[in-house]
């Protein structure tokens, strides 16, 4: 007999960032996302420093956003 474990979280439909629509893994959503494992910001559109402080879960953080503060934390100025 083979035992099968069913994950307690859905994996379909939650594999993209809500901000930039980039692919994110289900694990990233479980670790950094909100209470429903949705990802509001991801490594493609935000910095690791901000993600680990809650921006991935949709929380406001004190570190400047690379989209609104060009040149900060590795962001490039659009010329």
N, C-alpha and C positions, 0 to 999 in steps of 0.2 A: 504494500500500500504506500502511495506517495502522498505526503502532506503538502498542501499549498497554502501559502500565507497571502492574504489579501491586504494590500497597503491601506491604511486608514485615511489616506488622502487621495483626492482625484488627481490624475496626471494629465488628463486631456484638457486643452483649452487654457492652461495656465503657464505655457512655456514661452511667453513673450513679455518683454518689459512694457508696462503701461505707458511709459513716457516716450520711448523711441522705437518700440515694436521690435527690438532685437531679441534673438533667441536667448533664453536663460534656462538652465536645467531646473528640474523639479526640486533638486536638493538645494540649489541656491535660493529658491522661493521658500522652502521650509526653514532654512537657516536665517536668511536676511529679510524675507518678505513680511507682510502684515499678518494679522491673525487668521486670514484665509489663504495664506501662502501666495498672495499676489505680490508681484514685484513692481514697485512704482518707479524705481531708478535702478540701473544696472551698471556693470563696469564699462559698457560702451558709452554711456552718457553721463557718468558721474565718477568721482574719485573714490578710491578705497577708503580713505579717511572718512568721507561723508557716508558711504554705504554702511560701514561698521558702526556708525553712530545713529543710524536709523533712517537715512534718506531712502533706502530700498523699501522700507516699510511705510513710506509716505509721511514720515515725521519731518518737521523743520529742524535743521541743525545749524549750529553757529558758524561752521566753516563755510566760507564763500562758495557759491555755486560756480563751477567752471563755465557754465553757459552765460551767466550774467556778470562774471568777473573775469574777462579774458586775460590770459597770461598767468592766472593763479593756478597753482598746483598742477602744472603741466599742460594747462589749456593753452591753445594757440590763438593769437589775435587774428581775426579774419581781416585780410587786406583786400 
